[in-house]
């Protein structure tokens, strides 16, 4: 499974965020950019984690991120991914 955690603000506490995600997994990617919603746009960052099983660890990680970033909502998307190598 590929999990995308979208945070609609820049990380001013990036070190704390990285440590929280490292407790979940050691393999992840942080993408930085802009989120566009119609005519509105905001800075946003996406954390991508590929794991077969995350269970309750994902919820614990999201709860830590909410506390670190002082936000009430974090969007998490789950995708089924087939690995393809060329």
N, CA, C and O atoms as a Maestro MAE file, in Angstrom:
{
 s_m_m2io_version
 :::
 2.0.0
}

f_m_ct {
 s_m_title
 :::
 protein
 m_atom[344] {
  # First column is atom index #
  i_m_mmod_type
  r_m_x_coord
  r_m_y_coord
  r_m_z_coord
  i_m_residue_number
  s_m_chain_name
  s_m_pdb_residue_name
  s_m_pdb_atom_name
  i_m_atomic_number
  :::
  1 25 0.834 -1.181 0.000 1 A "UNK " " N  " 7
  2 3 0.000 0.000 0.000 1 A "UNK " " CA " 6
  3 2 0.879 1.245 0.000 1 A "UNK " " C  " 6
  4 15 1.936 1.289 0.629 1 A "UNK " " O  " 8
  5 25 0.417 2.230 -0.710 2 A "UNK " " N  " 7
  6 3 1.065 3.534 -0.693 2 A "UNK " " CA " 6
  7 2 0.167 4.473 0.095 2 A "UNK " " C  " 6
  8 15 -1.018 4.607 -0.211 2 A "UNK " " O  " 8
  9 25 0.713 5.106 1.085 3 A "UNK " " N  " 7
  10 3 -0.034 6.059 1.897 3 A "UNK " " CA " 6
  11 2 0.501 7.452 1.611 3 A "UNK " " C  " 6
  12 15 1.708 7.686 1.671 3 A "UNK " " O  " 8
  13 25 -0.407 8.384 1.297 4 A "UNK " " N  " 7
  14 3 -0.033 9.780 1.075 4 A "UNK " " CA " 6
  15 2 -0.637 10.600 2.200 4 A "UNK " " C  " 6
  16 15 -1.853 10.615 2.388 4 A "UNK " " O  " 8
  17 25 0.208 11.272 2.934 5 A "UNK " " N  " 7
  18 3 -0.216 12.123 4.038 5 A "UNK " " CA " 6
  19 2 -0.034 13.559 3.567 5 A "UNK " " C  " 6
  20 15 1.094 14.001 3.349 5 A "UNK " " O  " 8
  21 25 -1.133 14.290 3.407 6 A "UNK " " N  " 7
  22 3 -1.064 15.657 2.882 6 A "UNK " " CA " 6
  23 2 -1.242 16.656 4.010 6 A "UNK " " C  " 6
  24 15 -2.208 16.594 4.771 6 A "UNK " " O  " 8
  25 25 -0.297 17.575 4.104 7 A "UNK " " N  " 7
  26 3 -0.328 18.618 5.121 7 A "UNK " " CA " 6
  27 2 -0.343 19.951 4.401 7 A "UNK " " C  " 6
  28 15 0.558 20.241 3.614 7 A "UNK " " O  " 8
  29 25 -1.351 20.763 4.660 8 A "UNK " " N  " 7
  30 3 -1.518 22.019 3.933 8 A "UNK " " CA " 6
  31 2 -0.828 23.178 4.635 8 A "UNK " " C  " 6
  32 15 -1.438 24.217 4.890 8 A "UNK " " O  " 8
  33 25 0.421 22.993 4.938 9 A "UNK " " N  " 7
  34 3 1.239 24.077 5.477 9 A "UNK " " CA " 6
  35 2 2.697 23.668 5.353 9 A "UNK " " C  " 6
  36 15 3.012 22.482 5.259 9 A "UNK " " O  " 8
  37 25 3.566 24.632 5.355 10 A "UNK " " N  " 7
  38 3 4.989 24.323 5.294 10 A "UNK " " CA " 6
  39 2 5.447 23.787 6.646 10 A "UNK " " C  " 6
  40 15 4.873 24.111 7.686 10 A "UNK " " O  " 8
  41 25 6.483 22.969 6.612 11 A "UNK " " N  " 7
  42 3 7.023 22.443 7.860 11 A "UNK " " CA " 6
  43 2 7.983 23.465 8.461 11 A "UNK " " C  " 6
  44 15 9.096 23.638 7.964 11 A "UNK " " O  " 8
  45 25 7.569 24.127 9.504 12 A "UNK " " N  " 7
  46 3 8.520 24.935 10.247 12 A "UNK " " CA " 6
  47 2 9.143 24.079 11.345 12 A "UNK " " C  " 6
  48 15 10.088 24.490 12.018 12 A "UNK " " O  " 8
  49 25 8.592 22.887 11.506 13 A "UNK " " N  " 7
  50 3 9.093 21.934 12.496 13 A "UNK " " CA " 6
  51 2 9.464 20.637 11.788 13 A "UNK " " C  " 6
  52 15 9.088 19.550 12.227 13 A "UNK " " O  " 8
  53 25 10.205 20.759 10.687 14 A "UNK " " N  " 7
  54 3 10.476 19.607 9.834 14 A "UNK " " CA " 6
  55 2 11.219 18.493 10.567 14 A "UNK " " C  " 6
  56 15 10.939 17.317 10.332 14 A "UNK " " O  " 8
  57 25 12.154 18.832 11.441 15 A "UNK " " N  " 7
  58 3 12.907 17.799 12.150 15 A "UNK " " CA " 6
  59 2 11.980 16.941 13.015 15 A "UNK " " C  " 6
  60 15 12.116 15.718 13.041 15 A "UNK " " O  " 8
  61 25 11.045 17.569 13.717 16 A "UNK " " N  " 7
  62 3 10.093 16.830 14.558 16 A "UNK " " CA " 6
  63 2 9.169 15.967 13.706 16 A "UNK " " C  " 6
  64 15 8.825 14.851 14.096 16 A "UNK " " O  " 8
  65 25 8.763 16.482 12.537 17 A "UNK " " N  " 7
  66 3 7.900 15.718 11.626 17 A "UNK " " CA " 6
  67 2 8.641 14.486 11.121 17 A "UNK " " C  " 6
  68 15 8.082 13.389 11.098 17 A "UNK " " O  " 8
  69 25 9.893 14.662 10.718 18 A "UNK " " N  " 7
  70 3 10.687 13.534 10.215 18 A "UNK " " CA " 6
  71 2 10.837 12.470 11.298 18 A "UNK " " C  " 6
  72 15 10.711 11.280 11.010 18 A "UNK " " O  " 8
  73 25 11.103 12.873 12.530 19 A "UNK " " N  " 7
  74 3 11.241 11.903 13.626 19 A "UNK " " CA " 6
  75 2 9.935 11.141 13.857 19 A "UNK " " C  " 6
  76 15 9.965 9.937 14.115 19 A "UNK " " O  " 8
  77 25 8.802 11.817 13.770 20 A "UNK " " N  " 7
  78 3 7.504 11.149 13.948 20 A "UNK " " CA " 6
  79 2 7.266 10.123 12.847 20 A "UNK " " C  " 6
  80 15 6.765 9.031 13.115 20 A "UNK " " O  " 8
  81 25 7.622 10.465 11.609 21 A "UNK " " N  " 7
  82 3 7.426 9.537 10.492 21 A "UNK " " CA " 6
  83 2 8.426 8.385 10.577 21 A "UNK " " C  " 6
  84 15 8.097 7.260 10.201 21 A "UNK " " O  " 8
  85 25 9.640 8.646 11.064 22 A "UNK " " N  " 7
  86 3 10.644 7.580 11.212 22 A "UNK " " CA " 6
  87 2 10.187 6.508 12.193 22 A "UNK " " C  " 6
  88 15 10.587 5.349 12.075 22 A "UNK " " O  " 8
  89 25 9.355 6.881 13.159 23 A "UNK " " N  " 7
  90 3 8.810 5.883 14.083 23 A "UNK " " CA " 6
  91 2 7.858 4.936 13.356 23 A "UNK " " C  " 6
  92 15 7.678 3.789 13.766 23 A "UNK " " O  " 8
  93 25 7.254 5.423 12.280 24 A "UNK " " N  " 7
  94 3 6.336 4.617 11.477 24 A "UNK " " CA " 6
  95 2 7.112 3.730 10.509 24 A "UNK " " C  " 6
  96 15 6.834 2.537 10.391 24 A "UNK " " O  " 8
  97 25 8.085 4.316 9.820 25 A "UNK " " N  " 7
  98 3 8.849 3.606 8.801 25 A "UNK " " CA " 6
  99 2 10.164 4.325 8.565 25 A "UNK " " C  " 6
  100 15 10.304 5.504 8.887 25 A "UNK " " O  " 8
  101 25 11.122 3.611 8.002 26 A "UNK " " N  " 7
  102 3 12.400 4.253 7.673 26 A "UNK " " CA " 6
  103 2 12.439 4.689 6.210 26 A "UNK " " C  " 6
  104 15 13.349 5.415 5.809 26 A "UNK " " O  " 8
  105 25 11.468 4.259 5.410 27 A "UNK " " N  " 7
  106 3 11.438 4.581 3.981 27 A "UNK " " CA " 6
  107 2 10.256 5.484 3.674 27 A "UNK " " C  " 6
  108 15 9.107 5.043 3.709 27 A "UNK " " O  " 8
  109 25 10.536 6.747 3.373 28 A "UNK " " N  " 7
  110 3 9.469 7.682 3.032 28 A "UNK " " CA " 6
  111 2 10.039 8.817 2.199 28 A "UNK " " C  " 6
  112 15 11.251 9.026 2.150 28 A "UNK " " O  " 8
  113 25 9.147 9.544 1.550 29 A "UNK " " N  " 7
  114 3 9.515 10.678 0.707 29 A "UNK " " CA " 6
  115 2 8.685 11.873 1.153 29 A "UNK " " C  " 6
  116 15 7.493 11.733 1.429 29 A "UNK " " O  " 8
  117 25 9.308 13.048 1.226 30 A "UNK " " N  " 7
  118 3 8.574 14.275 1.520 30 A "UNK " " CA " 6
  119 2 8.615 15.154 0.277 30 A "UNK " " C  " 6
  120 15 9.690 15.529 -0.190 30 A "UNK " " O  " 8
  121 25 7.439 15.481 -0.257 31 A "UNK " " N  " 7
  122 3 7.312 16.335 -1.440 31 A "UNK " " CA " 6
  123 2 6.783 17.695 -1.000 31 A "UNK " " C  " 6
  124 15 5.860 17.771 -0.189 31 A "UNK " " O  " 8
  125 25 7.363 18.765 -1.530 32 A "UNK " " N  " 7
  126 3 6.942 20.116 -1.175 32 A "UNK " " CA " 6
  127 2 6.415 20.808 -2.416 32 A "UNK " " C  " 6
  128 15 7.007 20.697 -3.489 32 A "UNK " " O  " 8
  129 25 5.305 21.523 -2.280 33 A "UNK " " N  " 7
  130 3 4.746 22.227 -3.428 33 A "UNK " " CA " 6
  131 2 3.560 23.079 -3.039 33 A "UNK " " C  " 6
  132 15 3.461 23.567 -1.914 33 A "UNK " " O  " 8
  133 25 2.664 23.246 -3.990 34 A "UNK " " N  " 7
  134 3 1.454 24.040 -3.777 34 A "UNK " " CA " 6
  135 2 0.243 23.146 -3.998 34 A "UNK " " C  " 6
  136 15 0.228 22.327 -4.917 34 A "UNK " " O  " 8
  137 25 -0.765 23.304 -3.163 35 A "UNK " " N  " 7
  138 3 -2.040 22.607 -3.338 35 A "UNK " " CA " 6
  139 2 -3.016 23.609 -3.941 35 A "UNK " " C  " 6
  140 15 -3.191 24.707 -3.414 35 A "UNK " " O  " 8
  141 25 -3.649 23.230 -5.042 36 A "UNK " " N  " 7
  142 3 -4.592 24.119 -5.733 36 A "UNK " " CA " 6
  143 2 -6.010 23.611 -5.531 36 A "UNK " " C  " 6
  144 15 -6.302 22.442 -5.779 36 A "UNK " " O  " 8
  145 25 -6.885 24.492 -5.081 37 A "UNK " " N  " 7
  146 3 -8.289 24.178 -4.859 37 A "UNK " " CA " 6
  147 2 -9.101 25.244 -5.580 37 A "UNK " " C  " 6
  148 15 -9.374 26.302 -5.012 37 A "UNK " " O  " 8
  149 25 -9.489 24.980 -6.819 38 A "UNK " " N  " 7
  150 3 -10.201 26.003 -7.596 38 A "UNK " " CA " 6
  151 2 -9.291 27.192 -7.829 38 A "UNK " " C  " 6
  152 15 -8.207 27.038 -8.391 38 A "UNK " " O  " 8
  153 25 -9.712 28.373 -7.408 39 A "UNK " " N  " 7
  154 3 -8.899 29.579 -7.569 39 A "UNK " " CA " 6
  155 2 -7.957 29.814 -6.392 39 A "UNK " " C  " 6
  156 15 -7.176 30.765 -6.407 39 A "UNK " " O  " 8
  157 25 -8.024 28.975 -5.393 40 A "UNK " " N  " 7
  158 3 -7.185 29.134 -4.205 40 A "UNK " " CA " 6
  159 2 -5.993 28.194 -4.264 40 A "UNK " " C  " 6
  160 15 -6.076 27.107 -4.836 40 A "UNK " " O  " 8
  161 25 -4.906 28.611 -3.681 41 A "UNK " " N  " 7
  162 3 -3.755 27.728 -3.545 41 A "UNK " " CA " 6
  163 2 -3.051 28.017 -2.222 41 A "UNK " " C  " 6
  164 15 -3.073 29.134 -1.705 41 A "UNK " " O  " 8
  165 25 -2.426 26.966 -1.699 42 A "UNK " " N  " 7
  166 3 -1.727 27.053 -0.420 42 A "UNK " " CA " 6
  167 2 -0.464 26.209 -0.489 42 A "UNK " " C  " 6
  168 15 -0.395 25.241 -1.246 42 A "UNK " " O  " 8
  169 25 0.534 26.579 0.303 43 A "UNK " " N  " 7
  170 3 1.701 25.701 0.417 43 A "UNK " " CA " 6
  171 2 1.263 24.366 1.016 43 A "UNK " " C  " 6
  172 15 0.401 24.318 1.893 43 A "UNK " " O  " 8
  173 25 1.858 23.307 0.538 44 A "UNK " " N  " 7
  174 3 1.498 21.999 1.066 44 A "UNK " " CA " 6
  175 2 2.681 21.059 0.955 44 A "UNK " " C  " 6
  176 15 3.566 21.243 0.118 44 A "UNK " " O  " 8
  177 25 2.684 20.061 1.802 45 A "UNK " " N  " 7
  178 3 3.703 19.028 1.740 45 A "UNK " " CA " 6
  179 2 3.020 17.677 1.826 45 A "UNK " " C  " 6
  180 15 2.018 17.504 2.520 45 A "UNK " " O  " 8
  181 25 3.587 16.731 1.108 46 A "UNK " " N  " 7
  182 3 3.030 15.381 1.074 46 A "UNK " " CA " 6
  183 2 4.115 14.412 1.515 46 A "UNK " " C  " 6
  184 15 5.242 14.449 1.022 46 A "UNK " " O  " 8
  185 25 3.757 13.553 2.443 47 A "UNK " " N  " 7
  186 3 4.655 12.498 2.894 47 A "UNK " " CA " 6
  187 2 4.147 11.207 2.271 47 A "UNK " " C  " 6
  188 15 2.999 10.820 2.491 47 A "UNK " " O  " 8
  189 25 4.992 10.542 1.495 48 A "UNK " " N  " 7
  190 3 4.610 9.268 0.880 48 A "UNK " " CA " 6
  191 2 5.330 8.139 1.592 48 A "UNK " " C  " 6
  192 15 6.546 8.172 1.783 48 A "UNK " " O  " 8
  193 25 4.547 7.132 1.982 49 A "UNK " " N  " 7
  194 3 5.071 5.971 2.689 49 A "UNK " " CA " 6
  195 2 4.569 4.735 1.967 49 A "UNK " " C  " 6
  196 15 3.367 4.596 1.740 49 A "UNK " " O  " 8
  197 25 5.476 3.830 1.602 50 A "UNK " " N  " 7
  198 3 5.059 2.565 1.005 50 A "UNK " " CA " 6
  199 2 5.321 1.459 2.014 50 A "UNK " " C  " 6
  200 15 6.469 1.192 2.370 50 A "UNK " " O  " 8
  201 25 4.263 0.821 2.470 51 A "UNK " " N  " 7
  202 3 4.361 -0.287 3.416 51 A "UNK " " CA " 6
  203 2 3.249 -1.277 3.119 51 A "UNK " " C  " 6
  204 15 2.170 -0.894 2.666 51 A "UNK " " O  " 8
  205 25 3.511 -2.537 3.373 52 A "UNK " " N  " 7
  206 3 2.461 -3.538 3.195 52 A "UNK " " CA " 6
  207 2 1.444 -3.452 4.324 52 A "UNK " " C  " 6
  208 15 0.239 -3.505 4.077 52 A "UNK " " O  " 8
  209 25 1.913 -3.322 5.554 53 A "UNK " " N  " 7
  210 3 1.014 -3.289 6.708 53 A "UNK " " CA " 6
  211 2 1.444 -2.187 7.652 53 A "UNK " " C  " 6
  212 15 2.599 -2.149 8.077 53 A "UNK " " O  " 8
  213 25 0.533 -1.292 7.984 54 A "UNK " " N  " 7
  214 3 0.852 -0.227 8.937 54 A "UNK " " CA " 6
  215 2 -0.002 -0.317 10.198 54 A "UNK " " C  " 6
  216 15 0.399 0.183 11.250 54 A "UNK " " O  " 8
  217 25 -1.154 -0.937 10.110 55 A "UNK " " N  " 7
  218 3 -2.039 -1.122 11.261 55 A "UNK " " CA " 6
  219 2 -2.270 0.184 12.019 55 A "UNK " " C  " 6
  220 15 -2.539 1.227 11.423 55 A "UNK " " O  " 8
  221 25 -2.159 0.104 13.345 56 A "UNK " " N  " 7
  222 3 -2.426 1.264 14.197 56 A "UNK " " CA " 6
  223 2 -1.282 2.264 14.204 56 A "UNK " " C  " 6
  224 15 -1.449 3.396 14.657 56 A "UNK " " O  " 8
  225 25 -0.108 1.851 13.699 57 A "UNK " " N  " 7
  226 3 1.033 2.757 13.690 57 A "UNK " " CA " 6
  227 2 0.754 4.012 12.876 57 A "UNK " " C  " 6
  228 15 1.227 5.093 13.225 57 A "UNK " " O  " 8
  229 25 -0.007 3.881 11.799 58 A "UNK " " N  " 7
  230 3 -0.334 5.039 10.972 58 A "UNK " " CA " 6
  231 2 -1.169 6.034 11.772 58 A "UNK " " C  " 6
  232 15 -0.908 7.236 11.727 58 A "UNK " " O  " 8
  233 25 -2.161 5.549 12.497 59 A "UNK " " N  " 7
  234 3 -2.998 6.439 13.315 59 A "UNK " " CA " 6
  235 2 -2.167 7.142 14.379 59 A "UNK " " C  " 6
  236 15 -2.344 8.337 14.618 59 A "UNK " " O  " 8
  237 25 -1.267 6.411 15.017 60 A "UNK " " N  " 7
  238 3 -0.402 7.018 16.030 60 A "UNK " " CA " 6
  239 2 0.483 8.095 15.417 60 A "UNK " " C  " 6
  240 15 0.684 9.153 16.014 60 A "UNK " " O  " 8
  241 25 1.011 7.827 14.228 61 A "UNK " " N  " 7
  242 3 1.856 8.795 13.535 61 A "UNK " " CA " 6
  243 2 1.058 10.048 13.185 61 A "UNK " " C  " 6
  244 15 1.538 11.164 13.382 61 A "UNK " " O  " 8
  245 25 -0.152 9.873 12.669 62 A "UNK " " N  " 7
  246 3 -1.004 11.015 12.301 62 A "UNK " " CA " 6
  247 2 -1.339 11.837 13.539 62 A "UNK " " C  " 6
  248 15 -1.328 13.067 13.489 62 A "UNK " " O  " 8
  249 25 -1.636 11.170 14.646 63 A "UNK " " N  " 7
  250 3 -1.930 11.888 15.889 63 A "UNK " " CA " 6
  251 2 -0.729 12.720 16.337 63 A "UNK " " C  " 6
  252 15 -0.893 13.850 16.797 63 A "UNK " " O  " 8
  253 25 0.483 12.161 16.204 64 A "UNK " " N  " 7
  254 3 1.690 12.914 16.557 64 A "UNK " " CA " 6
  255 2 1.881 14.107 15.632 64 A "UNK " " C  " 6
  256 15 2.241 15.196 16.079 64 A "UNK " " O  " 8
  257 25 1.639 13.898 14.335 65 A "UNK " " N  " 7
  258 3 1.787 14.998 13.374 65 A "UNK " " CA " 6
  259 2 0.794 16.118 13.672 65 A "UNK " " C  " 6
  260 15 1.143 17.296 13.592 65 A "UNK " " O  " 8
  261 25 -0.440 15.755 14.015 66 A "UNK " " N  " 7
  262 3 -1.444 16.768 14.368 66 A "UNK " " CA " 6
  263 2 -0.975 17.601 15.556 66 A "UNK " " C  " 6
  264 15 -1.132 18.822 15.574 66 A "UNK " " O  " 8
  265 25 -0.404 16.932 16.537 67 A "UNK " " N  " 7
  266 3 0.066 17.642 17.728 67 A "UNK " " CA " 6
  267 2 1.267 18.529 17.392 67 A "UNK " " C  " 6
  268 15 1.315 19.688 17.804 67 A "UNK " " O  " 8
  269 25 2.224 17.996 16.656 68 A "UNK " " N  " 7
  270 3 3.417 18.760 16.283 68 A "UNK " " CA " 6
  271 2 3.046 19.994 15.471 68 A "UNK " " C  " 6
  272 15 3.571 21.082 15.706 68 A "UNK " " O  " 8
  273 25 2.131 19.816 14.505 69 A "UNK " " N  " 7
  274 3 1.783 20.894 13.579 69 A "UNK " " CA " 6
  275 2 0.602 21.732 14.054 69 A "UNK " " C  " 6
  276 15 0.206 22.686 13.385 69 A "UNK " " O  " 8
  277 25 0.040 21.377 15.204 70 A "UNK " " N  " 7
  278 3 -1.089 22.113 15.774 70 A "UNK " " CA " 6
  279 2 -2.236 22.259 14.766 70 A "UNK " " C  " 6
  280 15 -2.706 23.363 14.490 70 A "UNK " " O  " 8
  281 25 -2.666 21.126 14.229 71 A "UNK " " N  " 7
  282 3 -3.766 21.108 13.270 71 A "UNK " " CA " 6
  283 2 -4.761 20.027 13.671 71 A "UNK " " C  " 6
  284 15 -4.397 19.049 14.324 71 A "UNK " " O  " 8
  285 25 -6.005 20.207 13.280 72 A "UNK " " N  " 7
  286 3 -7.029 19.231 13.656 72 A "UNK " " CA " 6
  287 2 -7.266 18.180 12.578 72 A "UNK " " C  " 6
  288 15 -7.809 17.112 12.863 72 A "UNK " " O  " 8
  289 25 -6.861 18.477 11.333 73 A "UNK " " N  " 7
  290 3 -7.113 17.539 10.237 73 A "UNK " " CA " 6
  291 2 -5.870 17.350 9.380 73 A "UNK " " C  " 6
  292 15 -5.151 18.299 9.070 73 A "UNK " " O  " 8
  293 25 -5.643 16.106 9.011 74 A "UNK " " N  " 7
  294 3 -4.592 15.758 8.056 74 A "UNK " " CA " 6
  295 2 -5.209 14.767 7.085 74 A "UNK " " C  " 6
  296 15 -5.799 13.770 7.502 74 A "UNK " " O  " 8
  297 25 -5.076 15.033 5.808 75 A "UNK " " N  " 7
  298 3 -5.629 14.159 4.776 75 A "UNK " " CA " 6
  299 2 -4.677 12.991 4.536 75 A "UNK " " C  " 6
  300 15 -3.491 13.187 4.272 75 A "UNK " " O  " 8
  301 25 -5.216 11.761 4.631 76 A "UNK " " N  " 7
  302 3 -4.437 10.555 4.368 76 A "UNK " " CA " 6
  303 2 -5.142 9.777 3.274 76 A "UNK " " C  " 6
  304 15 -6.328 9.466 3.385 76 A "UNK " " O  " 8
  305 25 -4.402 9.463 2.209 77 A "UNK " " N  " 7
  306 3 -4.958 8.673 1.110 77 A "UNK " " CA " 6
  307 2 -4.212 7.349 1.036 77 A "UNK " " C  " 6
  308 15 -3.007 7.286 1.278 77 A "UNK " " O  " 8
  309 25 -4.936 6.303 0.703 78 A "UNK " " N  " 7
  310 3 -4.365 4.968 0.626 78 A "UNK " " CA " 6
  311 2 -4.545 4.454 -0.795 78 A "UNK " " C  " 6
  312 15 -5.650 4.492 -1.335 78 A "UNK " " O  " 8
  313 25 -3.465 3.973 -1.403 79 A "UNK " " N  " 7
  314 3 -3.503 3.465 -2.772 79 A "UNK " " CA " 6
  315 2 -2.963 2.044 -2.816 79 A "UNK " " C  " 6
  316 15 -2.003 1.711 -2.120 79 A "UNK " " O  " 8
  317 25 -3.580 1.221 -3.631 80 A "UNK " " N  " 7
  318 3 -3.046 -0.106 -3.899 80 A "UNK " " CA " 6
  319 2 -2.044 0.054 -5.039 80 A "UNK " " C  " 6
  320 15 -2.384 0.593 -6.092 80 A "UNK " " O  " 8
  321 25 -0.824 -0.407 -4.835 81 A "UNK " " N  " 7
  322 3 0.242 -0.191 -5.810 81 A "UNK " " CA " 6
  323 2 0.810 -1.533 -6.241 81 A "UNK " " C  " 6
  324 15 1.046 -2.417 -5.417 81 A "UNK " " O  " 8
  325 25 1.024 -1.672 -7.538 82 A "UNK " " N  " 7
  326 3 1.715 -2.831 -8.080 82 A "UNK " " CA " 6
  327 2 3.115 -2.383 -8.462 82 A "UNK " " C  " 6
  328 15 3.275 -1.415 -9.205 82 A "UNK " " O  " 8
  329 25 4.107 -3.062 -7.972 83 A "UNK " " N  " 7
  330 3 5.484 -2.678 -8.284 83 A "UNK " " CA " 6
  331 2 5.815 -3.082 -9.714 83 A "UNK " " C  " 6
  332 15 5.535 -4.203 -10.140 83 A "UNK " " O  " 8
  333 25 6.407 -2.159 -10.439 84 A "UNK " " N  " 7
  334 3 6.847 -2.428 -11.807 84 A "UNK " " CA " 6
  335 2 8.296 -1.988 -11.913 84 A "UNK " " C  " 6
  336 15 8.624 -0.848 -11.584 84 A "UNK " " O  " 8
  337 25 9.157 -2.867 -12.363 85 A "UNK " " N  " 7
  338 3 10.573 -2.538 -12.535 85 A "UNK " " CA " 6
  339 2 10.922 -2.632 -14.006 85 A "UNK " " C  " 6
  340 15 10.502 -3.572 -14.682 85 A "UNK " " O  " 8
  341 25 11.679 -1.680 -14.510 86 A "UNK " " N  " 7
  342 3 12.126 -1.699 -15.905 86 A "UNK " " CA " 6
  343 2 13.624 -1.793 -15.954 86 A "UNK " " C  " 6
  344 15 14.205 -1.823 -17.038 86 A "UNK " " O  " 8
  :::
 }
 m_bond[343] {
  # First column is bond index #
  i_m_from
  i_m_to
  i_m_order
  :::
  1 1 2 1
  2 2 3 1
  3 3 4 2
  4 3 5 1
  5 5 6 1
  6 6 7 1
  7 7 8 2
  8 7 9 1
  9 9 10 1
  10 10 11 1
  11 11 12 2
  12 11 13 1
  13 13 14 1
  14 14 15 1
  15 15 16 2
  16 15 17 1
  17 17 18 1
  18 18 19 1
  19 19 20 2
  20 19 21 1
  21 21 22 1
  22 22 23 1
  23 23 24 2
  24 23 25 1
  25 25 26 1
  26 26 27 1
  27 27 28 2
  28 27 29 1
  29 29 30 1
  30 30 31 1
  31 31 32 2
  32 31 33 1
  33 33 34 1
  34 34 35 1
  35 35 36 2
  36 35 37 1
  37 37 38 1
  38 38 39 1
  39 39 40 2
  40 39 41 1
  41 41 42 1
  42 42 43 1
  43 43 44 2
  44 43 45 1
  45 45 46 1
  46 46 47 1
  47 47 48 2
  48 47 49 1
  49 49 50 1
  50 50 51 1
  51 51 52 2
  52 51 53 1
  53 53 54 1
  54 54 55 1
  55 55 56 2
  56 55 57 1
  57 57 58 1
  58 58 59 1
  59 59 60 2
  60 59 61 1
  61 61 62 1
  62 62 63 1
  63 63 64 2
  64 63 65 1
  65 65 66 1
  66 66 67 1
  67 67 68 2
  68 67 69 1
  69 69 70 1
  70 70 71 1
  71 71 72 2
  72 71 73 1
  73 73 74 1
  74 74 75 1
  75 75 76 2
  76 75 77 1
  77 77 78 1
  78 78 79 1
  79 79 80 2
  80 79 81 1
  81 81 82 1
  82 82 83 1
  83 83 84 2
  84 83 85 1
  85 85 86 1
  86 86 87 1
  87 87 88 2
  88 87 89 1
  89 89 90 1
  90 90 91 1
  91 91 92 2
  92 91 93 1
  93 93 94 1
  94 94 95 1
  95 95 96 2
  96 95 97 1
  97 97 98 1
  98 98 99 1
  99 99 100 2
  100 99 101 1
  101 101 102 1
  102 102 103 1
  103 103 104 2
  104 103 105 1
  105 105 106 1
  106 106 107 1
  107 107 108 2
  108 107 109 1
  109 109 110 1
  110 110 111 1
  111 111 112 2
  112 111 113 1
  113 113 114 1
  114 114 115 1
  115 115 116 2
  116 115 117 1
  117 117 118 1
  118 118 119 1
  119 119 120 2
  120 119 121 1
  121 121 122 1
  122 122 123 1
  123 123 124 2
  124 123 125 1
  125 125 126 1
  126 126 127 1
  127 127 128 2
  128 127 129 1
  129 129 130 1
  130 130 131 1
  131 131 132 2
  132 131 133 1
  133 133 134 1
  134 134 135 1
  135 135 136 2
  136 135 137 1
  137 137 138 1
  138 138 139 1
  139 139 140 2
  140 139 141 1
  141 141 142 1
  142 142 143 1
  143 143 144 2
  144 143 145 1
  145 145 146 1
  146 146 147 1
  147 147 148 2
  148 147 149 1
  149 149 150 1
  150 150 151 1
  151 151 152 2
  152 151 153 1
  153 153 154 1
  154 154 155 1
  155 155 156 2
  156 155 157 1
  157 157 158 1
  158 158 159 1
  159 159 160 2
  160 159 161 1
  161 161 162 1
  162 162 163 1
  163 163 164 2
  164 163 165 1
  165 165 166 1
  166 166 167 1
  167 167 168 2
  168 167 169 1
  169 169 170 1
  170 170 171 1
  171 171 172 2
  172 171 173 1
  173 173 174 1
  174 174 175 1
  175 175 176 2
  176 175 177 1
  177 177 178 1
  178 178 179 1
  179 179 180 2
  180 179 181 1
  181 181 182 1
  182 182 183 1
  183 183 184 2
  184 183 185 1
  185 185 186 1
  186 186 187 1
  187 187 188 2
  188 187 189 1
  189 189 190 1
  190 190 191 1
  191 191 192 2
  192 191 193 1
  193 193 194 1
  194 194 195 1
  195 195 196 2
  196 195 197 1
  197 197 198 1
  198 198 199 1
  199 199 200 2
  200 199 201 1
  201 201 202 1
  202 202 203 1
  203 203 204 2
  204 203 205 1
  205 205 206 1
  206 206 207 1
  207 207 208 2
  208 207 209 1
  209 209 210 1
  210 210 211 1
  211 211 212 2
  212 211 213 1
  213 213 214 1
  214 214 215 1
  215 215 216 2
  216 215 217 1
  217 217 218 1
  218 218 219 1
  219 219 220 2
  220 219 221 1
  221 221 222 1
  222 222 223 1
  223 223 224 2
  224 223 225 1
  225 225 226 1
  226 226 227 1
  227 227 228 2
  228 227 229 1
  229 229 230 1
  230 230 231 1
  231 231 232 2
  232 231 233 1
  233 233 234 1
  234 234 235 1
  235 235 236 2
  236 235 237 1
  237 237 238 1
  238 238 239 1
  239 239 240 2
  240 239 241 1
  241 241 242 1
  242 242 243 1
  243 243 244 2
  244 243 245 1
  245 245 246 1
  246 246 247 1
  247 247 248 2
  248 247 249 1
  249 249 250 1
  250 250 251 1
  251 251 252 2
  252 251 253 1
  253 253 254 1
  254 254 255 1
  255 255 256 2
  256 255 257 1
  257 257 258 1
  258 258 259 1
  259 259 260 2
  260 259 261 1
  261 261 262 1
  262 262 263 1
  263 263 264 2
  264 263 265 1
  265 265 266 1
  266 266 267 1
  267 267 268 2
  268 267 269 1
  269 269 270 1
  270 270 271 1
  271 271 272 2
  272 271 273 1
  273 273 274 1
  274 274 275 1
  275 275 276 2
  276 275 277 1
  277 277 278 1
  278 278 279 1
  279 279 280 2
  280 279 281 1
  281 281 282 1
  282 282 283 1
  283 283 284 2
  284 283 285 1
  285 285 286 1
  286 286 287 1
  287 287 288 2
  288 287 289 1
  289 289 290 1
  290 290 291 1
  291 291 292 2
  292 291 293 1
  293 293 294 1
  294 294 295 1
  295 295 296 2
  296 295 297 1
  297 297 298 1
  298 298 299 1
  299 299 300 2
  300 299 301 1
  301 301 302 1
  302 302 303 1
  303 303 304 2
  304 303 305 1
  305 305 306 1
  306 306 307 1
  307 307 308 2
  308 307 309 1
  309 309 310 1
  310 310 311 1
  311 311 312 2
  312 311 313 1
  313 313 314 1
  314 314 315 1
  315 315 316 2
  316 315 317 1
  317 317 318 1
  318 318 319 1
  319 319 320 2
  320 319 321 1
  321 321 322 1
  322 322 323 1
  323 323 324 2
  324 323 325 1
  325 325 326 1
  326 326 327 1
  327 327 328 2
  328 327 329 1
  329 329 330 1
  330 330 331 1
  331 331 332 2
  332 331 333 1
  333 333 334 1
  334 334 335 1
  335 335 336 2
  336 335 337 1
  337 337 338 1
  338 338 339 1
  339 339 340 2
  340 339 341 1
  341 341 342 1
  342 342 343 1
  343 343 344 2
  :::
 }
}
